[in-house]
Every structure is written in C-alpha cells, then in structure tokens.
C-alpha cells in the first residue's frame, strides 16, 4: 500500500471512529488505538504536505487564530421563533394555521436546545463554512472553531445533496461544563456562569486550539437548500442522521395537537434527566409544502412555535450571607439558604455577585427569597417575598473587612467588586495563586492538586510558588493521605516543572489580565522575564494586541518588591523564565515589522505551517487587507474580494512559491 493510499485509509477509519464515539455514543476502538492511528496519520501528512486536506481528522485540534471574525450574509435568513407559555397558546396557534392550509396537519416535536445557534454549509459532502446566527441576516464566520467540534462531520456519508445548509445548536453538556468549572475553581479562577453562555463564548475564541479543548457538541435540527428531495421535517432529521450528523432521538412526529400537548407534558419533567440544557419544545408543521404555504411573518415562521417551560423556582429562607475570597482578592457574597429541592437537586447556596446586587434586591437576613436555576444549573435569587419579611428586619450592610485576614476592603471606582489588598497575608489568595500556578494550562505539576496545595499552605510549608521548589519528601510525608510513593511523585513532579516553557510559567504567575494568549505574546516579544520586567508601559503597549489595561497590570506587577523577589527565586531554582535555545533558534527578524495576509489553499505547506513560519521570522499574520498590509500570500481558491482589495490598495500579491523563496 502506498503512503497516499494509507493516508486515505487512515482518514476514513478515523472519521468512522469519531462518528461512532461522538455521534452514536458507541465506540468500537480503544482511546489508545485511536491515538496511535491519529499519530500515524500526522506523521504521514507531515512527510507528504502535497496530501494536505483541510478536513483531515488531524486538524480537529485547531490552531487557526482569528483576530476579527468576518461577517457573512446568510444565504437563507435565520429567523427567530414565536414563543408560547401555555397550552392555550398552542391551541390558538393551531387554530390560526388551520385557516391557512388545507388537509390534516401533522407536527414534529423537538426539544429546544439552549445553546448557540449555528448554520453550517456543506458543498459536495465537505464542510465549507459555519456562521453564527448574528442578527439573522448575517453572522460571523466561525468555520475554524466549528471544525474542532468532534460531533460535526467534516465529510458526509450517503446520498447528501451537492449544496445545502444545516442548522442547529452548539451546546455544552452538563458533565463537560462541570468539569471545566472544577478545573477553573482549582486554579483559583471564577467559574463560568452557565453552559449556554460558555458555549456561545467558545465560538468567538480567537484561537481554535482553545475551542478544541472544550467538550462542545453540535445538535442539528433543520436542513435548508434547494432540491434536497426531502418532503417533511421529520425526514429532515432522519436524513441528517444518515449523513453523519448528531440528531437527538427525542424528536417525535405526531398526528394531532393533543399528542403535541402530551409530548410537552412528558418533557416538562423528563428534561431534568437530559445531559444538556433545554428550555422548551419546538413544534413544527411536519409537511414542508404546508410550511411553504404558511410562510413567514416579519420575525418568525408561521409554521413553527416554541413552547417555553416555566423556569424552576422555589422559595426558601436566607439564613446568612458569607463572603468568599478569590486568588485576586475579589470578594464574592454568597447567600446561604435553608436547603430546598429545585429542579431535581438540593440547593443550599446562591451567588449574590456583589454589593450592588445585594442593594438592588434589598435582600436581608431572614428573608424568604425566590430562587431560580439560571440556565437550569446555577441557582440565583430572583426576588424577595416581602409579605414574609421579619418585622425587625434590617438592611444588609456589606462587609468592610476581609472575612479571612480582616484587612480593610478596597473598591476601585467603576468596578463592581470589593477587593482584599493583603495579597501576601490572606490565606485564600495565597492558596489560589499557587493553585493557579500548578493548574493544567500553567505548570501542570504531576502529583500536586488543589487540595494538597491547601494542606501545604495550612501546614506552613509554603507561602508562595517559589517555596514549592524548597520542599523535600520528608516535608510532605506527614501531610494527610500522603504515602511514600505519592510524596516521591509530588517532589518529582515539582522538579520536572522546571522544564515547562517560559510562556506557561508567565501565565502561571497569575498577573492580572495575562491569560494564555497574552502570556505567549509577551514571552515571544520580550524573550526573557528580565527584559519583560524592565519594559515601560509604552514598550508593553507597543506590542501587538497588548492594550493599556494589560500594559499597566504587567508594569505594576514587576514594580512590586514581593513579585520581584518571587521571580528572582524562581530563576535561581532553575524555572524556565526565558525562551529556550531551541525556541530562539527558530526565530529570525527576516519578516520583522511586516503584516502579511494569508488566503487560499496551499500545496507545499499548510496554512498553519505558513502562519507559523511568518511568526517565527518576526512577521505578523493579519486577517484583513488594509493600507498597512505588507503583502498578500495567495493560494488557490482565494476569494476574489481579497485580491480586488489588494489590487486597489496596490498591495503586492505573492504566490506560495514566491513567498517560500524568501527563505
């Protein structure tokens, strides 16, 4: 078998295994075997760049960075739905549509998924483009991010049309959402508010490799296009499933509005057992010809109606308000409630967010409060039952001192939260900073978790991240649940963390506003912590994508004596706080100051490799052409608009070969 034949075979096998695992929930291969096949394909593709395929399973990990998402007009408008909140509303809707169409009406009932709407175009069985809903008329092109979602097929199977759109929701299942929040909390970061907003925000992340790390799913429900040969909405769902899409099997075709009401009644309770959020039922006239006859209003199709479930809400007593301290010193007030069952779980606590929220609600100790599950998962207080307020009730006075270290709180004008500024002596801040340093995206120290960090701090063994490198086995053995082997693994993991690259260490330092991407940018530009620490605010602002808020935060971090001492100790212990020789060797200034647009399909090198080559040589890859663009590198199938704009602005256009000849 030739390498080309093997590449084709491996791609098809991996697509099938992806489909079995992420769409059918029925894996037929172990994770190890899948990873081995994927690795084999990656090696072969690297050896044969001429076999590049933008829809290869190896590209599911992402890697494309989109600074500005291009806005694209939808070929078919994405309408919103009219809402109903009672059975009478549904009966009235049926009466209206029966006046407009002849013959019996059947309905398809589907769960209303609470996620981010998406429209994906397929051409000749291959994923071509993915757009957000936007305003319904136009949306943002998030194709690179959508390709990382493993339940979205890159290539279809079966008798699919040549060109069509399929619509659905990008969702974040509860299990994945809770795992993400657990990781954030252990790193001392604020948890995400709810799955729906987190899924929506994921689509607009600039780095698609970050999207690939999130356990997103895509649930499809509607096919749009000409000459599809499909006659009904229920056939829409069956066809989509046969082509490889993940279509939930809860949908049902029913014969009457009475059966619709039965479906609604069943799922009003059963929805709490689903692995993802749903906030209602969508009822559609099943026959597509009848849909065409019914048409649309200015805002919504007449042939569909969304029945919204009433949000789960209960009343309970507010016993007291406690205050939590985050790693940055931010104070979060928490309502501690009389335990009450809500949407299948026992709720004991609800966030009150900040002092302004407490004042707005006028929430007081002893109040009977109405609690609702925002997004079906995060409890929140919606209001107060004033008729049950105790006679001697007093307004809540927000704390003025840190609940942990009792230092005065500080609130910056324009900010909602209060802060404890005793950064060096407040235990939750100390623990939170160290937990952030050892988190997965930072130094990811094997054998060291959030609970162990707390034990080490509380035992007086460490006060900052540098203290980790002074520990030995005898120090940690007395800790609770610490055996000889786990102690050895912990010390080994700390020692191994000295090899973690500079950008991850920089992220781990927990400088305010410096996330993963900013840390990479700063590390690449300044190359060492010494150079970064000496940078002025204007030097920092001059770096691409670094704004004044980040610049000021970094500048002041390195003007703090405690931080200077901390970084100096980390350097002395051998932690990587400068770019490695290998990383520096791969960097040149050949393209320094040049802003380059890359567009089209390339043969000798992939788009990602091309972009990496530009950045490694000091250039900047930009997404749109302007007067500041140095030149356009044009591959095949490049859109005409970029070429026209480049020609209008007299921007040089280089072929792939002409660009590579520079090296």
N, C-alpha and C positions, 0 to 999 in steps of 0.2 A: 504494500500500500504506500503510495506517495505521501509526502508531508501534506500536500494540498488536500488529498482525499481524507487523511487523518484529521485535519483541521475541520473539514466539513462534517465528518462523522462525530467528532467530539462536540461541536457546537450543537448538533441536533440532539445528541444524548443529553447534554446539559440543559437544553431548553425543555426537554421532556421531563427531566428530573425536577427542574424548577416548577413546572406546571403541576406535577404530582404533589409536590410539597406545599407550594404556596396557594394553589388554586383548589386542588382536590383534597388537601389535607391528608394525603395518603402516600407518604414517602416510600420509595422502593429501593433506596440505596442509603448506606450509612453516610453521616456527615463527613467522615474521614475519606471514604471513597470518592464522594463528590468533590472534596477539596483537592484530592490528588488529580482527578481528571481536569479540574479547573487550572491547576498549576501546570499540568502538561500542555494544555491549550495556550496558556500565557507564554510559555517558553517557545512553542512553535510559532505563535504570532509575532514574537519579538525577533525570531530568526527569519521570518518571512513577512516584512512590512507590506509587500505587494498584495497580501491576502487580507489587508485591513477591512473590517466590516463594522460600521458604526453601531450595528445591532448585535454584536458578539456578546455572549454571556459574560465575558471577562470585563466588559465595560459597565457592569451593574454597580461597581464600586464608586462610580462617578469620577470626579476630578476636574470637570469644567467649572470655571469661575465666571459668573455673570455679574458684572457691576451694575448695569442697567438693563432691566428686562424690557425687551422690545414689545410694544403694544401692537396687536394684530386684530384686524376686524374679523369677527366671526362670519364664516360663510353662511351659517344659519343662526339667527338670533337665539340666544339662550334666555327664554322667558322665565319669570318667577311664577309661583303658583298662588292661586287664591286659597285662603285658609278658612277652615270651618272649625267650630269648637263644640258642636253639639250634634246629636242625631237629627234634630230638626233642620239644621243647616244642610246636611246631606240630602234629606228628603226634598228640601226646597230646590237644591241643585238638580236633582233628578227630574223634578217637575219642569224646570227650565229647559233642560236638554231634550226632553221628550217632545217638546213643542217644535224643536228644530230639525229632528231627524225621524225618518220612518223606520218601522220594524222594531223587533226586540233589541234591547241593549244589554250586552254582557260587559263585565268590568274586570280589569286586572287590578288586584290589590297588592301593594308592595309596602315594605317598611320604609319609612322616611329616615334615611341615614343622616346623622348630624355630623357633617364633615365639611370639606371644602369642595365646591363644585368644579368639575374639570371636563373639558371636551378634547378628545384625542382623535386625530385624523390618521387613517391608515391608507396607504397607497400601495397597490399591488401586494397586499398582505404584510407590509412592513410599516412599523410606527414611523410616521412622518413628522407630526407636530402635536404639541399639547398646549392648550390655552386655558388659563383661569377664566372664570365666569366674567370677571370685571363688572362692567355696567350692563352686561347682557348683549351689548352691541359689539364691544371689543374687549379683549382680555390680554393678559401678559403671556408671552411665550415662555413656558417653564419646561420645555421638552427635556433638557439635560437632567433636570431634577426628577421628572416623571420616569425617565428610563431607569432610575436606580431602584424603583419600587418593584419588587420581585413578582408580585401578582399581576403586573401589567405585562402582557406578552409583547415582545419586540418583533416577533414574526408569528403570523397566524397559521392555522391549520384548516383544512376543509374547504367548503365551497363559498368563500367570502367574496363580496363584491370588489371590484377593482379600486373603488374610491368611496369612502364613507367616513362619517364621524360617529363616535360612540361617546355617550355622556355618562357620568357617574359622580361618585363622591370619594375623595381621598379621606380616609379615616385613620384614627389611631386607636386600636383595640385597648381595652382597659388594662390588660396584662402588660402590654408594652408601655403604656402611659405610666403605670405604677412603677415599673422597673426604671424608667427614665427619672422619675421623681425621687426614687430611692437613691439613685446614684447622685443626683444633684444635692439632696439633703446631706448625704455622707460627705460631699465635697464642700459643705457649708454654703451652698447656693440656695436661692429661693426656689421652691418647687413651681412647676408650671401650674397654671390655674385650672385648665380643663383640657380634655382631649381634642375638642373641636378647634379651639384657638391654636393649640400646639400643632395640629395637622395643617391648618391653614398657614401658619407662620413658617412651617417647614418648606412649603412650596416656594417661598421667597428668599430662602437662604441662598447666598451668593455662591457658596462652594458646594457643588453637587455631591462631593465625597462626604460632607456632613449630613446631607439628606439621606445618603445610603446607610448611615449608621442608625437611622431612626426606623422603628418597626412599623412603617406605614403600610396600609393596604388600600386597594382600589376596588370598590364595589360598583359594578356597571348596571345601568338600567334603561338605556334608550339608544337606539340606532337612528341616525339621521343621514339621508342620502338619496340619490336618485337610482332608480332601477335596482333596488335591493331584492325584489321578489318577495318581500315579507308582507303578509296581509294583516297581522294583528300584533298588538303589544305583547301578548304572551309569547307569540312566536319570536318576537324581538329578543326576548330573554333566552329562549331555548337556543336560538341561532347563535347568539353571543357566547353562550356557554360552550357550544360545539366548536367555536372558532378558537377557544382557549382563554376566554375571559372569566374572571371570578364573578359569578352572578349568584347572589344568595338564593337558596332554595325555598325561602319562606313565602315568596310570591305565590299568588293563587288566582286562577281565573274563575269567576263566579257568575251565576246566571241572573242574579237579581240584587236590588238594593238591600233586601233583607239579609242576604248572605254577606254583603258588604258590612252590614252592622254587626253580624256575628263575628266576622274577621276582626273588626275594630275592638269589640268587647274582649275577645280572646287575648289580643296582643297588648291591650292596656295593662294586663297583669303579667303576661309571659315575657314582655320586653325586658323585665328586670333580670332575666336569666341569659340574655344575649351577651356575647363577648365584646360588644361595641355599643356606642350610644345610638339611640333612636328616639325621636321626639314626636312621632306620629305615624300616620298611614297615608300613602298617596293612592288615590283611587283614579283610574284612567278608563275611559271608554276603550274597550278592547279592540274594536274594529277600526283599522286605520282609515278606511274610506269614510266611516262615520266621523272620525276625528277631523278629516279634511273638510267635511260638510259643516261641522260645528265651528271650526276656525278659531280665531283669537280675538280677545279684546286688546286694548292698547297695552295692557300689562301682562296678561296671562292667557293660556289656552282655555277655551270654554269646556274642553273635553276632559279636564283633569281638576282634581280638588285635593287639597291636603287637609287631613283631619289631624289637628294638634291635640296631643294628650295634655291633660292638665298637669302642670308641674307638681311633683310630690311636695306637700307642705304639711308640717305639723306644728303644734305649739308646745312649748316646754318652758321650764323656769331657768333663768340665768342665775346661777349660783355665785359665780365670781369671775373677775377678769384677771387673767395672768398676762405676763409680758415676756416674750422670747427675744433673745439677743442673737443676731446673726454674726457671721465672721467679720463683716464690715462694720459691726457695731449698730446696725439698723435694728430698731425696736419694732416688734410686731405684736399688737394686742390680740389676745385670744379669749373668746367667750367660752367659759366652762359651763356646760349645761346639765340639767337633770337628764340622765340618759333616756333617749326616746328612739323608737324604731322609725326609720324613714327610708322608703324605697328598698326595703329588704336588708338594711344594715342598722346597727345601733350607733346613733350619733351622740357624742359626748362633748364635742368641741366644734367651734366655728370661728373662722377668722373675722376679726373686726378691722383689719387692714391698717388703720392709722387713727390719729386723734380727730381728724376732720370727719371721718366716717362715724365715729362714736358720737360726735356733736350733731351730725346731720340726723342720725337715728334717734338721738336723745335716749340712748339705751342706758339703763340703770340696774344696779344690783337688785335682785328680787323680781325684776320684770318678767312677765310672761311674754316670750318672743315667738314670732313666727319664723320657722326655719325651713328653708327650701334647699334642695340639692341643685346648685347651679351646674348645668351641663351634666346632670344626673350623677355627679360624683363628688363635687366639692360643696359641703354644707355652707350656707350663708344665711345671715339674719336679714329677713325681708321687712320686718316691721315690729311694732310693739302693740300688745293688747292693752290699751290704756285703761279699759274698764277693770282690769285686774291689777293695776299698779298699786303697791302698798301705800298707805296714807302718809307714812313718814319718809317716803322716797326722796332721795337727794340726787342731784345731777352728778354724773361721773366726772371726777377730777383726774385728768391724765397725769401719770406719774412724772415727777421732775428729776428722779434719780434712777440710775441703772438698777434693775432688780437683782443683779448678780454682784456687782462691785460697789454699788451705792455712790458712784460718782455722778455729778450733775449731767443731765442730758442736754444735747445741743441740737437745734433745728435751724438749718440754713434757709434763708428766705427763698420762697419759691418751691421748696421741696416738701413733700407730704409727710415724710418720716422723721422721727427723732433719732438721734444717734448718741451712743456712748462713745466718748473720745478717749477713754482709758484703754487704748489699744494694747498696751503691754501688760496690763494687770487684770484684765477682765477675762475670767476663765472661758466662757463660751466663745469669745473672739479668738483666744489662743488656740483652743481646740479646733475651731472652724478653719482657721488659717492652715493649720497642719493637715487637717483632713483634705482641704483643697489641694495642698502640695502633693499629697500621696494619691490623689484621685486618678482615675484611669487615663484621662486626657492630659494629665500632667506627668508626674514621675511614675505613677502606676507601680508602687512598690509591692512586690510579691510578699505575702505573709503579713501585711500590715493593713488593717481595716479601720474604719471609723471608731468602732468600739475600743479597739486596742489603743488608738491614739488617746482617747479619753482616759483610759486606765493609766497610760504613761504620764499624762499631764497631772492627773489627780494624785499619782504616787510621787510627784515632784521630780520625776526623772528627766523630763524635757519641758522647756518653756517656749521653744521656737523650733523651726525646721532644722536649723543647724545642729541643735542638740541631738537630733536623730543619729548623726554620724559619730557621736561620742559613746553610744550605747555598746555594751557587750552582752554576751549570753548570760553571765551571772547577774547583770542588772535586771533583765526581763524575766528570768525564770520564776521569781516569786510572784509574778502577776497572776491574777485569777485565770484559770483554764489554760495556763501556759506550760506545756510539757517541753522536754529537752529538744525533740525534733522540731516543734513549732518555733521554739526560741532560736534554734540554728537557722531555720528558714527565714525568720524575720531579720536576723543580722545579715544573712547572705543577701536578702533582697535589698536591704539598705545599701550594702556595699555595691551591688550591681547597679543601683540607681545612679551611680557616679558616671555611668556611660550614657545616660539619657541626653539627647541633643539639647543644645542651648535654647532653642525656641520653646521647648516643652518646660524646661526649668524656669524660663522667664514667665511663661503662663502660670506656672505653679507658685510663683512668688505672690500672686494674688493682688497685683497692682490694680486699683480700681479702673474700670473701663478697658482693661487689657485682656481681651479674650484670646482664643486660639489663633485666629487670623491676624489680629493686631500683633501678637507676640511674634509670629512668623515674619511679618513685615519689618518689625523693629530689629529682630535678630539678623535678618538678611541685610538690612541697610547699615547698621552700626557694627555688626560682626563680633562685638565683644561687649560684655557688661561694663567694662571700663570706659569705652567710647560712649556708650549709651548714658552712663551716669554723668558724664561731663557735658552732655548735649544741653544747649539752651532751648527755651520754649520755641524760639523761631526756627532752630535747627530741626526740632521734632515736627513742627507744623509743615516744614518744607518736604517732609516725606509723604509720598502719595498715600492718600486715604487716612491720614492722621489729622484729625481736627483739633481745635483749640482745647476742647474738654479733655481729650486723651493726652495731649501735649502737656497741659498743666498738671494732670494727675501724675504722669511719669516724672516730670521735672521735680515736683514736690516730694515724691517717693524717695528719690535719690538725694534729697536735701535733708532728710530725716536721719539723725545720728544713729538711731537704733537700726534703721534699714541699712545704712552704710556698714555698720558693724556686722550685721547679719550676712550681707552679701560677701564681705571680706572673709568671714569664717567659712562660708560655703566654698569660696575659691581655694582657701587653704586646705580644705578637706578633699579637694580634687573633683568637685562637682563641675560639670561642663557649663561654663558661663562665657564661652566664646565658640564661634563656629569651628568645626573640626577641620583638620588639614585637607581631608577629602572634600568637604563642602566648599572650602576656599579654592581648592584646585579646579573645581568645576565652574568657578565664577570668573568672568573676564569683564572688561569695560568696553568691549568691542561695540556694543549697541547702547552705550550709556547715553541717557537723555532722549532716546528715540521712542516714539509712541507708534506702535505697529498694530494694524488691524489684520486679523486672520479670518479668511472667509472661504468656504467651499470645501471640497473633498480632496485629500492629498494622497499620493501614491507611495512615495518613498518613505514617508514619515507620517505618523498620525497627528491629528490636530493637537492632542495633549502633549505629545513629544515636541511638536513645533513650538507650542507656547512655552514649554519648559526650557527649550533651547534659547528662546528670546530672553526669558527672565534670567537664566543662568549667565547670560552675557550682558546683563545690565539694562536690557530694554524693558519696556512696559507694554503688555498686551492690552489694548483697549477695544471696546465692543462696537463703537460707532465712529464714523469718519467725521472729522472736523478740520478746521484750518490748522490745528496743532498736530495733526497726524503726519508722521514722517513718511510712511508708505503703506500700501495695501499689499498683502501677500495673497494672491488669488489662486485658489484651486479650481477644480472642475465643478460644475453645477452651482457656481456662485450666483446669488440673486442679482438681477440687473440693477436694482436701486443703488447698491453699494458702488458698483462700477460707475454708474452715471454720476453719483455724487463725487467720487474720486476724480473723475474727469473734469467735472465742473470746477472743483477746487484746485485742479492741476496737481493732485497728489500722485506721486509715482506708483505704478502698479507693477509688482514683480511676480513672475511665475514662481512655482515651487522650486524649480531648478535654479533660477536666478538668485533666489534668496539663499539657498544652500551653498552656492558658490562663494558666498561671503566668508565661509569658514574653510 
